[in-house]
Amino acid sequence: MTSGVDPAWPLDVESVLDRLEQVWDRVVASGGDRSAVTLVAVTKGFGPEVAVAAAAAGLVDLGENYAQELLAKAPVVEATGIEVCWHAIGRLQRNKVRSLAGVVGLWQSVDRSDLAAEIARRDPGAKILVQVNVSDEPQKGGCSPSETPALVDAAHQAGLMVQGLMTVGRTGSPDDARAGFALLRDLADELSLPVRSMGMSGDLEAAVAEGATMLRVGAALFGPRPARPST
Ligand SMILES: *Cc1c(COP(=O)(O)O)cnc(C)c1O
């Protein structure tokens, strides 16, 4: 226990497991089914030791927003021998794809065709989700709902495995996010895509109620994130 890390952060496996149970309680209380929901542990902003603690707690789907962070943590987790799947969940620049190819297991934030083409080039046959901006908030990533079928089609054409759709809920109260989650579910249904990645720590109940199959959860598992160091 001499990690030198602020002890306010519950970094040990026991604490992660406790918080994980609380997250599952919330999922079940919202009508979700543990076996039908994948929890992606979002470790962005934390050091590699948090990713290792998550993996040791059985959270083998790990989400990162920034390429640099993901690439720094992946070898540390790999050294533990625990096999994990890294999810790229943040806004992605095309020039980052090359370095991430072979490390990322699911590209969740594909929101334009030039990005899909680059992923197909660097990581042929990769698994992706198409990110949709369901709330029309300009600061959020994602293609518009009306553009989604064409982008899904283009990604298929490029040889990518489009497993589903992803969205970030409207900022505000969890109830504000709900209509957008319903929209994502309907869109995924129309396109026969099984994965619906929606819901985070603050709005997972609404997402589960609207049929999320994948939640991306950070703060509820690991506590508040330390401030992001400037790069
Ligand atoms: C940070 C982030 C999350 C997790 O957010 P929490 O509030 O910590 O659960 C999920 N999805 C995306 C796209 C994120 O950027």
The ligand as an ORCA input file, in Angstrom:
! r2SCAN-3c Opt
* xyz 0 1
  C     -15.562      9.976    -19.918
  C     -16.484      9.228    -20.761
  C     -17.296      8.225    -20.217
  C     -17.349      7.899    -18.750
  O     -17.840      8.969    -18.016
  P     -18.166      8.828    -16.442
  O     -19.029      9.981    -16.176
  O     -16.857      8.901    -15.741
  O     -18.821      7.531    -16.241
  C     -18.095      7.522    -21.099
  N     -18.113      7.774    -22.404
  C     -17.349      8.728    -22.955
  C     -17.405      8.960    -24.420
  C     -16.517      9.487    -22.150
  O     -15.787     10.449    -22.705
*
